[in-house]
Amino acid sequence: MKVGFVHITALPEQVIKYWSESPFMPIEMTRQALSLIISRQIQSIDPI
């Protein structure tokens, strides 16, 4: 089984409120990235 780690950045609202110097990504971009990662991983699974 392959495993991995995906770092999810803070949302713009969190950066404004808590971490003014941190990187951020809008939720829709994060959703698209996670969707792509998951779909590519599913495609790479060899059927038994």
N, C-alpha and C positions, 0 to 999 in steps of 0.2 A: 504494500500500500504506500502510495506517495503521500507525503504530508508537506505542509508549508505554513508560512506565516504571512498574513496580509496586514500591513499597518494602515489603519484608517485615520486620516487626518481629522483635525477638529473642524467643526462647522464655522462659517464666518461669524455667526452670532456668538459662539463660544469665544472666539479670538477677540472680538470687540469687548466682550464683558470680562474675560479672565486672563488671556494671554496675548497681549497686544503685539508681540514680536514673533508669534508662532505661525507656521504655515497653515493654510486652510484650504478646503475644497467644498464647493457647494454640494448639498445633499444629492441633487440629481446627477452630478458628475460622479459622485461616489457610488450611487446606485448603478449607473451604467458600467463603471469599472468592475464592480463586484459581479454584475450579471455576465460580463464578458469573461472574467476569470472562471466563474463557475461553469459556464457553457463550454469553454475550451477544455476544462478538466473532465467534464462529462464525455466530451467527444474523444478524449484520449484514453478512456477506459476500454481495455480489451474485453470483449464478451467471452464468457467461459464456455 
